[in-house]
Amino acid sequence: NANEGSASSLLIDLSNFDSVKQAAAQLSERKVDVLYNNAGFAPDLGSPVNEYLLDPSFTAMHLSHYLLTELLLQGNPSLRVVNTSSGTHHLCAIPFAYLPENLLHLIEWNPGCVDEQFLQLGIRTPTDSGAYFQAKIANIMHAISIPHNHPQATSVAIDLGWVGTSIQPWMKLSISPTSMKLMRDTQTGVLPAMHAILSSNEELLNGHGENRKWNDGGIIMNTMGKTEEPYNMSWWTGNLSREKMFELGHKLWVTSER
């Protein structure tokens, strides 16, 4: 009944794995049907590694999401997981597809962002200029991999578009991109999230072909609320092909498990 029910808050510090575990333990007494991993922020360049000797931004925006998801899946194997990613994840491929080779040295992140080198070394270094892109593509990789590892679960990585939240101080000004209609307001920006959370499994896979199953992997949802297959743009090619990115996604999963 839409007129019944209640809401409660639960504070989680995503920079701290113990806090994530404590929150999951508190939630273990109830069934969680949907987990919306929505943490995202503009990282401070040069932030030192944290107590786990990891990049603090990647810890908060991916690793803690991964940990919380795994813990809640223990209580509900059919969990729907929604990760907020970003269209900026395409910057992990676009420069390498279109920039002349003599300009690629200007790009401080590696092709694919979360590649073997990042997983071995970059994850354990201070925050660099590619940190946000690395976290956002990790959110997509995570969503894709969930049904591979949890066959009853479903997962969607969403792109909310450019939304006028309070993530930056200038977004709070009376004259802002939102007030000038250059950014989506929050009421519009939340629509892809609501679609990803409330749509049925069948509705989300509509248009993906009759043989498409959730066990083939999670999907992405664009700013218009339409679901798509991941890495379907022309710049995801060559060394950054769909197959290669799926391979990197598996390696990210294995690294996150540790």
C-alpha positions in Angstrom: 0.0 0.0 0.0 1.5 3.3 -1.1 0.1 5.0 2.0 1.8 2.6 4.4 5.4 2.0 5.3 8.3 3.8 6.9 11.7 5.1 6.2 14.8 4.9 8.3 18.4 6.1 7.9 21.6 4.1 8.3 24.9 5.9 8.3 27.7 4.2 6.4 31.3 5.5 6.0 32.3 4.2 2.6 35.9 5.1 3.3 36.0 2.4 6.1 35.4 -1.3 5.4 34.5 -2.0 9.0 31.7 0.6 8.8 30.4 -1.1 5.6 30.4 -4.5 7.4 28.6 -3.1 10.4 25.9 -1.6 8.2 25.4 -4.9 6.4 25.1 -6.7 9.7 22.4 -4.3 10.8 20.6 -4.9 7.5 20.9 -8.7 7.8 17.7 -8.8 9.9 15.6 -7.7 7.0 15.3 -8.6 3.3 16.8 -6.0 1.0 15.3 -6.2 -2.4 17.2 -3.3 -4.1 20.6 -1.8 -3.4 21.3 1.5 -5.0 25.1 2.3 -4.9 25.1 6.0 -5.5 28.2 7.3 -3.8 30.2 9.7 -6.0 32.3 12.8 -5.5 35.0 14.9 -7.1 38.2 13.5 -5.6 40.9 15.8 -4.4 44.0 15.4 -6.6 46.9 14.0 -4.7 45.0 12.6 -1.7 47.3 10.1 0.0 46.6 6.4 0.2 44.3 5.5 3.1 44.8 3.1 6.0 44.4 0.1 3.6 47.2 1.6 1.5 44.6 2.2 -1.3 43.5 5.2 -3.3 40.8 6.7 -1.1 38.5 7.7 -4.0 38.5 4.2 -5.5 37.9 2.7 -2.0 34.8 4.8 -1.4 33.4 4.8 -5.0 34.0 1.2 -5.9 35.5 -1.1 -3.3 33.0 -0.4 -0.6 30.2 -0.7 -3.1 31.5 -4.1 -4.0 31.8 -5.2 -0.4 28.3 -4.0 0.6 26.8 -5.7 -2.5 28.5 -9.0 -1.7 27.4 -8.9 1.9 23.7 -8.1 1.1 23.7 -10.8 -1.7 24.2 -13.3 1.1 20.8 -12.4 2.5 19.0 -12.1 -0.9 20.6 -13.8 -3.9 17.9 -12.2 -6.1 19.1 -8.7 -5.2 18.6 -5.9 -7.8 21.8 -3.8 -7.8 21.9 -0.3 -9.3 25.2 1.5 -9.7 25.4 5.2 -10.5 28.1 5.5 -13.2 28.6 8.4 -15.5 28.9 9.2 -19.2 32.5 10.3 -18.4 33.5 6.6 -18.4 33.7 7.0 -22.2 36.8 9.2 -21.6 38.6 5.9 -20.8 38.4 5.2 -24.6 37.6 8.3 -26.6 41.0 10.0 -26.4 42.8 6.8 -27.3 40.6 6.3 -30.3 40.7 9.8 -31.8 43.7 11.8 -30.5 46.9 11.8 -32.5 49.6 9.5 -30.9 51.8 12.5 -30.2 49.2 14.0 -27.9 48.4 10.9 -25.9 51.1 11.8 -23.4 48.7 14.6 -22.2 46.3 12.0 -20.9 47.3 10.9 -17.4 45.2 7.8 -17.2 45.7 4.5 -19.1 43.5 3.2 -21.9 40.5 1.6 -20.3 41.3 3.4 -17.0 41.0 0.2 -15.0 43.6 -1.9 -16.8 46.1 -4.4 -15.5 48.6 -1.8 -14.5 46.0 0.1 -12.5 44.9 -3.0 -10.8 48.4 -3.9 -9.8 49.8 -0.5 -9.0 47.5 2.4 -9.5 44.9 1.2 -7.0 47.6 1.6 -4.4 48.7 5.1 -5.3 47.5 8.6 -4.3 44.5 10.0 -6.2 45.4 11.1 -9.7 43.5 13.1 -12.4 41.8 10.0 -13.7 40.4 8.9 -10.4 36.8 9.8 -11.1 36.8 8.1 -14.5 38.4 5.0 -13.0 35.7 4.8 -10.3 32.9 5.3 -12.8 34.0 2.7 -15.2 34.6 0.4 -12.3 30.9 0.9 -11.4 30.0 -0.3 -14.9 32.4 -3.3 -14.7 30.9 -4.2 -11.4 27.3 -4.1 -12.6 28.2 -6.2 -15.6 30.0 -8.9 -13.5 27.3 -9.3 -10.8 25.1 -11.7 -12.7 28.1 -13.6 -13.9 29.0 -14.4 -10.3 25.5 -14.3 -8.8 23.1 -15.9 -11.3 19.9 -14.9 -9.5 20.9 -11.3 -9.2 20.2 -8.5 -11.7 22.2 -5.3 -12.1 22.2 -2.0 -13.9 24.8 0.8 -14.2 23.0 4.1 -14.9 24.1 7.4 -16.4 22.1 10.2 -14.7 23.5 12.9 -17.1 24.7 16.3 -15.9 22.5 16.9 -12.8 22.5 20.0 -10.7 23.3 18.4 -7.3 25.5 19.9 -4.6 28.6 17.9 -5.5 30.4 21.2 -6.4 30.0 24.5 -4.5 29.1 26.4 -7.7 26.1 24.2 -8.2 24.5 25.9 -5.1 24.7 29.4 -6.5 21.5 31.3 -7.4 22.9 31.6 -11.0 24.1 28.1 -11.9 24.0 25.8 -14.9 20.8 24.3 -13.5 19.0 27.7 -13.3 20.1 28.4 -16.9 18.7 25.0 -18.0 22.2 23.8 -18.9 22.0 21.0 -16.3 19.2 18.6 -15.4 17.4 19.4 -12.2 17.3 16.7 -9.6 13.7 15.8 -10.3 14.6 14.9 -13.9 18.0 13.5 -13.0 16.5 10.9 -10.7 14.3 9.3 -13.4 16.8 6.8 -14.8 17.5 5.6 -11.2 13.7 5.1 -10.5 13.4 3.2 -13.8 16.4 1.0 -13.0 15.0 0.3 -9.5 11.3 -0.3 -10.3 11.3 -1.9 -13.7 10.8 -5.7 -13.9 13.6 -7.9 -15.1 11.8 -8.5 -18.4 11.2 -4.7 -18.9 14.9 -4.0 -18.5 15.9 -6.6 -21.1 13.3 -5.5 -23.5 14.9 -4.8 -26.9 18.0 -6.7 -26.2 17.0 -9.8 -28.2 15.0 -12.8 -27.3 18.1 -14.8 -26.4 19.5 -12.2 -24.0 19.6 -13.5 -20.5 20.7 -11.8 -17.2 23.5 -14.5 -16.9 25.1 -12.8 -19.9 25.9 -9.9 -17.6 24.4 -6.7 -16.3 23.4 -3.8 -18.5 23.7 0.0 -18.6 21.0 2.6 -18.8 21.4 5.9 -20.5 20.2 9.4 -19.5 16.9 8.8 -21.3 16.1 5.7 -19.2 16.8 3.3 -22.1 18.9 0.2 -21.4 21.8 -0.6 -23.6 24.6 -3.2 -23.9 27.9 -2.0 -22.4 30.7 -0.8 -24.6 28.5 -0.4 -27.7 30.0 2.8 -29.0 32.5 2.9 -31.9 35.4 4.0 -29.7 35.3 0.8 -27.7 37.4 -1.1 -30.2 40.9 -2.6 -30.8 42.7 -2.9 -27.5 39.6 -1.5 -25.8 37.0 -3.9 -27.4 34.0 -5.1 -25.6 35.7 -8.5 -25.1 38.8 -6.8 -23.6 36.7 -4.7 -21.3 34.8 -7.8 -20.1 38.2 -9.4 -19.4 39.3 -6.4 -17.4 36.0 -6.4 -15.6 36.7 -10.0 -14.5 40.2 -9.0 -13.3 38.6 -6.1 -11.3 36.3 -8.5 -9.7 39.1 -10.8 -8.6 41.1 -7.8 -7.3 38.0 -6.5 -5.4 37.5 -9.9 -3.7 40.9 -9.6 -2.1 
